[in-house]
Amino acid sequence: PETGRRALYVNRFFTTHFDGLDAAESTAILERCEKIAIAPDNVYRHRWRAGDVLMWDNRCTMHYADYDYAPTDIRLMHRTTAAGDRPAA
């Protein structure tokens, strides 16, 4: 809503197809979207240090947590949700 830009909300785990397209057409578009989204220029990889705080806007960010720490490491995380508008359709 802040920018007025249109967005396509897809997720390889939940998006199965696009209405009006067959499975092969949908798969090709979904794979292309993911390829663009995970290109190195579009990825931020945070290397955590004590005291770090990281925030993002779920309406315009894909995020993925790597299991890149020892099972004995202690991780303390807090989540908060800010009020805001729903993404534009």
All heavy atoms as an XYZ file, in Angstrom:
723
protein
N       0.808     -1.219      0.000
C       0.000      0.000      0.000
C       0.844      1.274      0.000
O       0.454      2.258     -0.590
C      -0.805     -0.105      1.281
C      -0.772     -1.529      1.682
C       0.481     -2.096      1.089
N       2.001      1.229      0.643
C       2.835      2.426      0.728
C       3.383      2.848     -0.626
O       3.539      4.023     -0.907
C       4.004      2.207      1.710
C       3.591      2.203      3.166
C       3.046      0.846      3.612
O       3.120     -0.138      2.854
O       2.529      0.772      4.726
N       3.706      1.886     -1.470
C       4.328      2.206     -2.753
C       3.346      2.190     -3.912
O       3.627      2.768     -4.958
C       5.443      1.201     -3.085
O       4.852     -0.091     -3.302
C       6.491      1.144     -1.980
N       2.230      1.503     -3.759
C       1.275      1.363     -4.848
C       1.706      0.339     -5.891
O       1.013      0.115     -6.874
N       2.851     -0.301     -5.665
C       3.341     -1.309     -6.606
C       2.576     -2.609     -6.424
O       2.225     -2.994     -5.321
C       4.830     -1.544     -6.398
C       5.657     -0.322     -6.750
C       7.099     -0.435     -6.341
N       7.740     -1.608     -6.914
C       8.933     -2.036     -6.538
N       9.599     -1.396     -5.592
N       9.467     -3.090     -7.081
N       2.344     -3.287     -7.517
C       1.678     -4.579     -7.467
C       2.701     -5.635     -7.085
O       3.901     -5.479     -7.330
C       1.052     -4.890     -8.805
C      -0.081     -3.934     -9.134
C      -0.634     -4.221    -10.496
N      -1.111     -5.589    -10.553
C      -2.381     -5.923    -10.761
N      -3.269     -5.005    -10.963
N      -2.736     -7.189    -10.804
N       2.225     -6.705     -6.485
C       3.119     -7.773     -6.062
C       2.485     -9.123     -6.374
O       1.269     -9.252     -6.433
C       3.399     -7.668     -4.567
N       3.321    -10.105     -6.560
C       2.882    -11.473     -6.780
C       3.353    -12.278     -5.574
O       4.549    -12.391     -5.328
C       3.507    -12.018     -8.076
C       3.173    -13.445     -8.459
C       1.668    -13.589     -8.696
C       3.946    -13.843     -9.703
N       2.411    -12.810     -4.826
C       2.743    -13.579     -3.629
C       2.703    -15.056     -3.968
O       1.636    -15.638     -4.138
C       1.787    -13.243     -2.488
C       1.953    -11.828     -2.012
C       1.196    -10.803     -2.552
C       2.905    -11.525     -1.054
C       1.373     -9.497     -2.140
C       3.089    -10.227     -0.630
C       2.317     -9.224     -1.179
O       2.506     -7.939     -0.772
N       3.879    -15.655     -4.105
C       3.986    -17.080     -4.400
C       4.984    -17.711     -3.445
O       5.857    -17.043     -2.893
C       4.415    -17.348     -5.861
C       3.355    -16.866     -6.830
C       5.745    -16.703     -6.181
N       4.847    -19.002     -3.261
C       5.710    -19.749     -2.371
C       5.782    -21.170     -2.911
O       4.752    -21.787     -3.155
C       5.119    -19.733     -0.954
C       5.925    -20.530      0.024
O       6.167    -21.724     -0.170
N       6.338    -19.887      1.097
N       6.978    -21.674     -3.112
C       7.129    -23.004     -3.719
C       6.475    -24.106     -2.902
O       6.173    -25.174     -3.423
C       8.596    -23.314     -3.946
C       9.355    -23.581     -2.654
C      10.799    -23.820     -2.848
N      11.035    -24.822     -3.853
C      12.192    -25.414     -4.036
N      13.217    -25.083     -3.309
N      12.347    -26.320     -4.956
N       6.243    -23.882     -1.635
C       5.641    -24.914     -0.801
C       4.117    -24.851     -0.770
O       3.470    -25.826     -0.419
C       6.199    -24.822      0.620
C       7.690    -24.966      0.665
C       8.502    -23.875      0.904
C       8.299    -26.190      0.421
C       9.877    -23.991      0.936
C       9.679    -26.319      0.435
C      10.467    -25.220      0.698
N       3.545    -23.720     -1.111
C       2.098    -23.559     -1.010
C       1.407    -23.197     -2.325
O       0.225    -23.437     -2.479
C       1.759    -22.490      0.039
C       2.217    -22.865      1.415
C       3.333    -22.270      1.967
C       1.549    -23.830      2.150
C       3.778    -22.621      3.235
C       1.985    -24.190      3.416
C       3.092    -23.588      3.956
N       2.112    -22.593     -3.263
C       1.500    -22.218     -4.530
C       1.576    -23.409     -5.473
O       2.665    -23.895     -5.773
C       2.227    -21.011     -5.150
O       2.281    -19.960     -4.192
C       1.505    -20.526     -6.399
N       0.427    -23.874     -5.944
C       0.402    -25.062     -6.793
C       0.278    -24.734     -8.266
O       0.829    -25.442     -9.108
C      -0.753    -25.987     -6.394
O      -1.991    -25.275     -6.521
C      -0.588    -26.474     -4.955
N      -0.437    -23.655     -8.587
C      -0.648    -23.312     -9.989
C      -1.310    -21.942    -10.082
O      -1.748    -21.389     -9.077
C      -1.538    -24.348    -10.678
C      -2.937    -24.344    -10.159
N      -3.294    -24.944     -8.952
C      -4.074    -23.793    -10.651
C      -4.580    -24.759     -8.740
N      -5.079    -24.069     -9.751
N      -1.373    -21.442    -11.297
C      -2.081    -20.200    -11.571
C      -3.390    -20.544    -12.260
O      -3.419    -21.394    -13.166
C      -1.246    -19.281    -12.478
C       0.002    -18.774    -11.822
C       1.230    -19.359    -12.089
C      -0.051    -17.704    -10.943
C       2.387    -18.884    -11.487
C       1.102    -17.223    -10.339
C       2.322    -17.819    -10.605
N      -4.458    -19.892    -11.854
C      -5.746    -20.107    -12.503
C      -5.621    -19.824    -14.001
O      -5.016    -18.826    -14.408
C      -6.826    -19.191    -11.915
C      -7.272    -19.632    -10.532
O      -6.988    -20.786    -10.144
O      -7.913    -18.824     -9.839
N      -6.160    -20.709    -14.787
C      -6.155    -20.522    -16.234
C      -4.919    -21.064    -16.930
O      -4.845    -21.027    -18.155
N      -3.945    -21.534    -16.181
C      -2.739    -22.110    -16.777
C      -2.650    -23.582    -16.414
O      -3.068    -23.988    -15.327
C      -1.481    -21.392    -16.288
C      -1.370    -19.903    -16.585
C      -0.058    -19.362    -16.037
C      -1.469    -19.634    -18.080
N      -2.064    -24.369    -17.311
C      -1.888    -25.776    -16.975
C      -0.681    -25.932    -16.046
O       0.049    -24.972    -15.783
C      -1.778    -26.646    -18.227
C      -0.537    -26.357    -19.073
O       0.513    -25.987    -18.509
O      -0.628    -26.512    -20.305
N      -0.484    -27.147    -15.567
C       0.581    -27.398    -14.587
C       1.963    -27.029    -15.121
O       2.767    -26.429    -14.410
C       0.551    -28.859    -14.152
N       2.241    -27.366    -16.352
C       3.564    -27.075    -16.921
C       3.801    -25.577    -17.037
O       4.894    -25.084    -16.714
C       3.711    -27.735    -18.292
N       2.799    -24.831    -17.482
C       2.936    -23.376    -17.592
C       3.123    -22.748    -16.216
O       3.973    -21.874    -16.027
C       1.700    -22.780    -18.261
C       1.542    -23.156    -19.721
C       0.193    -22.748    -20.277
O      -0.831    -22.956    -19.609
O       0.179    -22.211    -21.403
N       2.324    -23.207    -15.257
C       2.435    -22.677    -13.894
C       3.800    -22.973    -13.303
O       4.429    -22.100    -12.700
C       1.348    -23.279    -13.001
O       0.077    -22.820    -13.371
N       4.271    -24.199    -13.482
C       5.580    -24.590    -12.942
C       6.685    -23.721    -13.525
O       7.582    -23.277    -12.803
C       5.856    -26.076    -13.214
O       4.860    -26.855    -12.538
C       7.236    -26.483    -12.739
N       6.634    -23.470    -14.815
C       7.669    -22.644    -15.449
C       7.692    -21.239    -14.862
O       8.766    -20.687    -14.584
C       7.432    -22.586    -16.962
N       6.527    -20.647    -14.646
C       6.465    -19.291    -14.080
C       6.944    -19.296    -12.630
O       7.721    -18.431    -12.219
C       5.040    -18.724    -14.178
C       4.670    -18.506    -15.654
C       4.917    -17.421    -13.382
C       3.216    -18.163    -15.876
N       6.503    -20.277    -11.844
C       6.915    -20.352    -10.438
C       8.425    -20.552    -10.323
O       9.075    -19.932     -9.475
C       6.169    -21.477     -9.722
C       4.683    -21.223     -9.516
C       3.976    -22.496     -9.079
C       4.463    -20.111     -8.512
N       8.998    -21.396    -11.167
C      10.447    -21.610    -11.129
C      11.204    -20.337    -11.510
O      12.232    -20.017    -10.915
C      10.842    -22.771    -12.040
C      10.437    -24.110    -11.470
C      10.723    -25.277    -12.410
O      11.113    -25.042    -13.584
O      10.542    -26.423    -11.966
N      10.696    -19.608    -12.480
C      11.334    -18.346    -12.888
C      11.262    -17.321    -11.756
O      12.250    -16.633    -11.480
C      10.651    -17.811    -14.150
C      11.202    -16.504    -14.636
C      12.583    -16.651    -15.225
N      13.009    -15.364    -15.756
C      14.229    -14.890    -15.634
N      15.168    -15.604    -15.063
N      14.533    -13.712    -16.118
N      10.106    -17.226    -11.112
C       9.957    -16.293     -9.980
C      10.950    -16.622     -8.874
O      11.609    -15.735     -8.325
C       8.533    -16.342     -9.426
S       7.287    -15.606    -10.486
N      11.071    -17.913     -8.547
C      11.991    -18.304     -7.488
C      13.438    -18.043     -7.889
O      14.239    -17.569     -7.077
C      11.812    -19.772     -7.120
C      12.726    -20.171     -5.984
C      12.473    -21.569     -5.476
O      11.542    -22.240     -5.939
O      13.235    -21.986     -4.591
N      13.775    -18.313     -9.136
C      15.143    -18.074     -9.602
C      15.527    -16.611     -9.429
O      16.635    -16.288     -8.991
C      15.275    -18.499    -11.063
C      16.669    -18.379    -11.609
C      16.743    -18.880    -13.038
C      18.157    -18.733    -13.575
N      18.267    -19.221    -14.949
N      14.611    -15.720     -9.765
C      14.870    -14.287     -9.602
C      14.982    -13.928     -8.118
O      15.889    -13.210     -7.703
C      13.762    -13.458    -10.279
C      13.831    -13.628    -11.794
C      13.864    -11.981     -9.890
C      12.623    -13.104    -12.534
N      14.070    -14.449     -7.319
C      14.031    -14.096     -5.895
C      15.280    -14.533     -5.144
O      15.728    -13.841     -4.234
C      12.791    -14.696     -5.242
N      15.841    -15.684     -5.521
C      16.992    -16.198     -4.774
C      18.326    -15.913     -5.453
O      19.367    -16.407     -5.011
C      16.844    -17.701     -4.464
C      16.849    -18.526     -5.751
C      15.599    -17.958     -3.635
C      16.883    -20.030     -5.512
N      18.310    -15.081     -6.488
C      19.564    -14.686     -7.128
C      20.439    -13.957     -6.096
O      19.923    -13.231     -5.240
C      19.279    -13.775     -8.317
N      21.743    -14.144     -6.155
C      22.628    -13.537     -5.150
C      22.409    -12.033     -4.929
O      22.509    -11.555     -3.806
C      24.024    -13.815     -5.696
C      23.855    -15.088     -6.476
C      22.484    -14.983     -7.105
N      22.094    -11.290     -5.978
C      21.869     -9.847     -5.821
C      20.601     -9.534     -5.028
O      20.424     -8.393     -4.588
C      21.768     -9.161     -7.187
C      23.123     -9.026     -7.869
O      24.153     -9.261     -7.195
O      23.151     -8.681     -9.056
N      19.726    -10.505     -4.849
C      18.460    -10.289     -4.141
C      18.428    -10.947     -2.766
O      17.376    -10.997     -2.140
C      17.293    -10.824     -4.978
C      17.137    -10.068     -6.266
O      17.400     -8.875     -6.328
N      16.722    -10.760     -7.305
N      19.560    -11.454     -2.316
C      19.607    -12.192     -1.057
C      20.472    -11.445     -0.034
O      21.554    -10.965     -0.359
C      20.177    -13.616     -1.267
C      20.388    -14.331      0.054
C      19.251    -14.421     -2.170
N      19.962    -11.359      1.163
C      20.751    -10.838      2.281
C      20.950    -11.985      3.262
O      19.996    -12.607      3.704
C      20.029     -9.684      2.984
C      20.716     -9.289      4.270
C      21.902     -8.588      4.246
C      20.190     -9.657      5.500
C      22.554     -8.248      5.414
C      20.832     -9.320      6.681
C      22.012     -8.615      6.634
O      22.650     -8.290      7.795
N      22.174    -12.297      3.595
C      22.485    -13.360      4.541
C      23.047    -12.716      5.787
O      24.116    -12.108      5.749
C      23.506    -14.323      3.930
C      24.002    -15.368      4.880
C      22.887    -16.380      5.181
N      23.413    -17.513      5.893
C      23.121    -17.772      7.166
N      22.317    -17.002      7.844
N      23.632    -18.824      7.741
N      22.328    -12.806      6.884
C      22.775    -12.188      8.121
C      23.645    -13.157      8.911
O      23.291    -14.315      9.090
C      21.575    -11.774      8.978
C      21.965    -10.934     10.140
N      22.297     -9.605     10.012
C      22.114    -11.232     11.444
C      22.621     -9.122     11.193
N      22.524    -10.089     12.079
N      24.775    -12.688      9.342
C      25.664    -13.459     10.227
C      25.467    -12.918     11.627
O      25.882    -11.798     11.939
C      27.130    -13.319      9.803
C      27.402    -13.732      8.391
C      27.332    -15.231      8.225
N      27.572    -15.575      6.826
C      27.324    -16.746      6.315
N      26.809    -17.692      7.057
N      27.561    -16.982      5.054
N      24.791    -13.672     12.446
C      24.392    -13.205     13.775
C      25.571    -13.010     14.708
O      26.511    -13.789     14.712
C      23.424    -14.208     14.403
C      22.107    -14.224     13.710
C      21.696    -15.097     12.753
C      21.031    -13.304     13.908
N      20.429    -14.776     12.343
C      19.995    -13.692     13.035
C      20.850    -12.202     14.727
C      18.794    -13.006     12.968
C      19.648    -11.527     14.660
C      18.634    -11.928     13.798
N      25.461    -11.939     15.504
C      26.401    -11.660     16.591
C      25.576    -11.286     17.809
O      24.439    -10.823     17.682
C      27.329    -10.509     16.219
C      28.265    -10.830     15.057
C      29.110     -9.644     14.731
N      28.208     -8.507     14.513
C      28.380     -7.585     13.593
N      29.411     -7.616     12.801
N      27.529     -6.603     13.444
N      26.122    -11.456     18.959
C      25.409    -11.125     20.196
C      24.917     -9.687     20.143
O      25.657     -8.778     19.740
C      26.328    -11.325     21.402
N      23.663     -9.490     20.499
C      23.089     -8.159     20.546
C      22.425     -7.708     19.252
O      21.839     -6.635     19.202
N      22.524     -8.507     18.203
C      21.916     -8.123     16.931
C      20.396     -8.090     17.028
O      19.785     -8.878     17.744
C      22.288     -9.114     15.818
C      23.677     -8.886     15.274
O      24.347     -7.940     15.720
O      24.088     -9.665     14.390
N      19.812     -7.176     16.286
C      18.362     -7.086     16.109
C      18.128     -6.994     14.611
O      18.785     -6.208     13.919
C      17.772     -5.837     16.803
C      16.299     -5.686     16.479
C      17.999     -5.914     18.305
N      17.218     -7.794     14.114
C      16.925     -7.794     12.688
C      15.422     -7.687     12.499
O      14.657     -8.369     13.165
C      17.438     -9.095     12.066
C      17.412     -9.183     10.554
C      18.376     -8.175      9.950
C      17.779    -10.581     10.111
N      14.997     -6.796     11.616
C      13.573     -6.626     11.331
C      13.376     -6.650      9.826
O      14.240     -6.217      9.081
C      13.063     -5.290     11.886
C      13.185     -5.194     13.382
S      12.422     -3.740     14.129
C      12.899     -2.408     13.102
N      12.223     -7.168      9.400
C      11.876     -7.158      7.989
C      10.374     -7.056      7.849
O       9.632     -7.279      8.780
C      12.409     -8.394      7.257
C      11.884     -9.691      7.790
C      10.718    -10.313      7.454
C      12.513    -10.539      8.749
N      10.575    -11.488      8.132
C      11.674    -11.655      8.946
C      13.707    -10.472      9.460
C      11.990    -12.682      9.815
C      14.004    -11.498     10.329
C      13.162    -12.585     10.492
N       9.951     -6.718      6.672
C       8.537     -6.575      6.355
C       8.109     -7.830      5.597
O       8.521     -8.049      4.465
C       8.338     -5.318      5.494
C       6.888     -5.034      5.184
O       6.038     -5.940      5.312
O       6.589     -3.886      4.805
N       7.294     -8.669      6.233
C       6.867     -9.915      5.604
C       6.064     -9.700      4.330
O       5.906    -10.622      3.543
C       6.028    -10.746      6.573
C       6.882    -11.588      7.480
O       8.056    -11.809      7.208
N       6.305    -12.064      8.557
N       5.563     -8.501      4.132
C       4.778     -8.244      2.928
C       5.647     -8.147      1.691
O       5.149     -8.258      0.572
C       3.968     -6.955      3.083
C       2.950     -7.031      4.221
C       2.311     -5.690      4.448
N       3.349     -4.710      4.784
C       3.132     -3.412      4.886
N       1.925     -2.928      4.680
N       4.110     -2.586      5.195
N       6.936     -7.934      1.862
C       7.795     -7.779      0.685
C       9.137     -8.488      0.846
O      10.101     -8.147      0.179
C       8.004     -6.300      0.378
S       8.730     -5.381      1.732
N       9.179     -9.489      1.713
C      10.431    -10.192      1.958
C      10.184    -11.688      2.056
O       9.255    -12.126      2.725
C      11.067     -9.726      3.282
O      11.216     -8.314      3.255
C      12.401    -10.382      3.527
N      11.007    -12.453      1.377
C      11.031    -13.899      1.605
C      12.114    -14.139      2.642
O      13.177    -13.524      2.589
C      11.388    -14.642      0.318
C      10.336    -14.572     -0.728
S      10.759    -15.346     -2.316
C      11.811    -16.699     -1.932
N      11.861    -15.009      3.569
C      12.917    -15.303      4.532
C      12.988    -16.789      4.790
O      12.018    -17.520      4.671
C      12.748    -14.510      5.840
C      11.375    -14.568      6.410
N      10.943    -15.547      7.263
C      10.331    -13.743      6.239
C       9.696    -15.327      7.593
N       9.291    -14.252      6.986
N      14.190    -17.215      5.116
C      14.469    -18.623      5.329
C      15.570    -18.720      6.385
O      16.599    -18.051      6.262
C      14.940    -19.274      4.026
C      15.352    -20.709      4.190
C      14.393    -21.711      4.233
C      16.692    -21.058      4.294
C      14.765    -23.028      4.384
C      17.067    -22.374      4.445
C      16.102    -23.360      4.489
O      16.469    -24.666      4.650
N      15.344    -19.518      7.391
C      16.345    -19.680      8.441
C      17.195    -20.912      8.155
O      16.670    -22.017      8.025
C      15.659    -19.823      9.806
N      18.493    -20.716      8.016
C      19.408    -21.846      7.842
C      19.691    -22.462      9.196
O      19.863    -21.759     10.191
C      20.740    -21.381      7.242
C      20.665    -21.202      5.753
O      19.906    -21.945      5.104
O      21.364    -20.322      5.237
N      19.749    -23.767      9.229
C      20.151    -24.465     10.456
C      21.669    -24.554     10.416
O      22.256    -25.561     10.062
C      19.487    -25.838     10.517
C      19.732    -26.577     11.798
C      19.214    -26.102     12.992
C      20.485    -27.727     11.823
C      19.441    -26.772     14.185
C      20.714    -28.414     13.003
C      20.189    -27.928     14.174
O      20.417    -28.586     15.360
N      22.315    -23.433     10.736
C      23.771    -23.333     10.610
C      24.444    -23.092     11.963
O      25.438    -22.405     12.052
C      24.146    -22.229      9.625
C      23.620    -20.864     10.044
O      22.852    -20.785     11.028
O      23.979    -19.867      9.380
N      23.871    -23.673     12.975
C      24.418    -23.504     14.320
C      24.407    -24.857     15.014
O      23.670    -25.769     14.631
C      23.610    -22.472     15.114
C      22.121    -22.741     15.082
C      21.519    -23.539     16.041
C      21.329    -22.209     14.074
C      20.161    -23.802     15.997
C      19.972    -22.461     14.026
C      19.396    -23.266     14.998
O      18.060    -23.541     14.946
N      25.236    -24.978     16.026
C      25.342    -26.245     16.755
C      24.089    -26.485     17.597
O      23.498    -25.537     18.112
C      26.575    -26.218     17.655
N      23.684    -27.733     17.735
C      22.505    -28.039     18.551
C      22.630    -27.570     19.999
O      21.636    -27.347     20.673
C      22.411    -29.565     18.495
C      23.178    -29.966     17.290
C      24.246    -28.919     17.099
N      23.859    -27.380     20.461
C      24.074    -26.929     21.831
C      24.051    -25.406     21.971
O      24.059    -24.887     23.075
C      25.417    -27.459     22.363
O      26.457    -27.057     21.470
C      25.389    -28.980     22.463
N      24.043    -24.691     20.826
C      23.987    -23.232     20.877
C      22.635    -22.781     21.419
O      21.601    -23.358     21.097
C      24.174    -22.618     19.486
C      25.602    -22.697     18.989
O      26.489    -23.075     19.784
O      25.814    -22.391     17.805
N      22.664    -21.755     22.243
C      21.426    -21.189     22.779
C      20.980    -20.059     21.870
O      21.760    -19.164     21.546
C      21.643    -20.668     24.214
C      21.993    -21.830     25.132
C      20.401    -19.926     24.696
C      22.388    -21.410     26.524
N      19.738    -20.117     21.440
C      19.173    -19.060     20.591
C      17.964    -18.488     21.308
O      17.057    -19.213     21.689
C      18.748    -19.624     19.244
C      19.911    -20.144     18.440
C      19.446    -20.677     17.120
N      18.838    -19.594     16.354
C      18.120    -19.761     15.263
N      17.904    -20.951     14.802
N      17.606    -18.731     14.628
N      17.959    -17.211     21.488
C      16.829    -16.529     22.097
C      16.244    -15.595     21.061
O      16.936    -14.695     20.565
C      17.270    -15.739     23.337
C      16.184    -14.905     24.010
C      15.052    -15.805     24.512
C      16.775    -14.107     25.147
N      15.007    -15.833     20.700
C      14.376    -15.020     19.668
C      13.030    -14.525     20.179
O      12.323    -15.229     20.887
C      14.182    -15.841     18.392
C      15.486    -16.372     17.835
S      15.226    -17.468     16.460
C      14.891    -16.294     15.181
N      12.704    -13.311     19.819
C      11.406    -12.723     20.136
C      10.778    -12.271     18.830
O      11.462    -11.720     17.967
C      11.543    -11.520     21.077
C      12.103    -11.871     22.403
N      11.345    -12.406     23.409
C      13.366    -11.786     22.888
C      12.099    -12.615     24.458
N      13.339    -12.252     24.171
N       9.502    -12.487     18.700
C       8.802    -12.040     17.498
C       7.735    -11.041     17.906
O       7.046    -11.217     18.906
C       8.130    -13.210     16.803
C       7.328    -12.750     15.613
C       6.615    -13.881     14.946
N       5.792    -13.312     13.883
C       4.820    -13.924     13.309
N       4.523    -15.150     13.657
N       4.124    -13.336     12.369
N       7.612    -10.015     17.106
C       6.547     -9.046     17.317
C       5.901     -8.755     15.978
O       6.527     -8.915     14.930
C       7.072     -7.745     17.966
O       5.980     -6.908     18.278
C       8.037     -7.023     17.053
N       4.666     -8.378     15.998
C       3.953     -8.049     14.776
C       3.406     -6.643     14.893
O       2.724     -6.327     15.870
C       2.795     -9.042     14.532
O       3.341    -10.363     14.486
C       2.075     -8.750     13.247
N       3.735     -5.828     13.930
C       3.235     -4.444     13.920
C       1.949     -4.386     13.109
O       1.792     -5.116     12.121
C       4.275     -3.516     13.320
N       1.058     -3.529     13.492
C      -0.173     -3.353     12.742
C       0.148     -2.669     11.419
O       1.107     -1.914     11.303
C      -1.154     -2.506     13.550
N      -0.653     -2.967     10.417
C      -0.434     -2.340      9.123
C      -1.489     -2.781      8.139
O      -2.332     -3.612      8.435
N      -1.410     -2.223      6.968
C      -2.352     -2.565      5.912
C      -2.008     -3.913      5.312
O      -0.852     -4.317      5.282
C      -2.299     -1.506      4.797
C      -2.743     -0.145      5.263
O      -3.625     -0.086      6.151
O      -2.211      0.859      4.759
N      -3.037     -4.581      4.790
C      -2.826     -5.808      4.040
C      -2.232     -5.451      2.690
O      -2.471     -4.361      2.177
C      -4.146     -6.538      3.851
C      -4.713     -7.060      5.149
C      -5.977     -7.795      4.857
N      -5.633     -8.917      3.976
C      -6.174    -10.109      4.054
N      -7.108    -10.344      4.930
N      -5.812    -11.069      3.241
N      -1.476     -6.375      2.099
C      -0.935     -6.099      0.761
C      -2.054     -5.844     -0.239
O      -3.140     -6.423     -0.147
C      -0.182     -7.388      0.412
C       0.075     -8.052      1.716
C      -1.048     -7.646      2.617
N      -1.779     -4.989     -1.199
C      -2.770     -4.678     -2.236
C      -2.963     -5.889     -3.130
O      -2.020     -6.606     -3.427
C      -2.294     -3.482     -3.057
N      -4.172     -6.109     -3.545
C      -4.472     -7.250     -4.420
C      -4.318     -6.855     -5.866
O      -4.396     -5.742     -6.241
C      -5.886     -7.743     -4.163
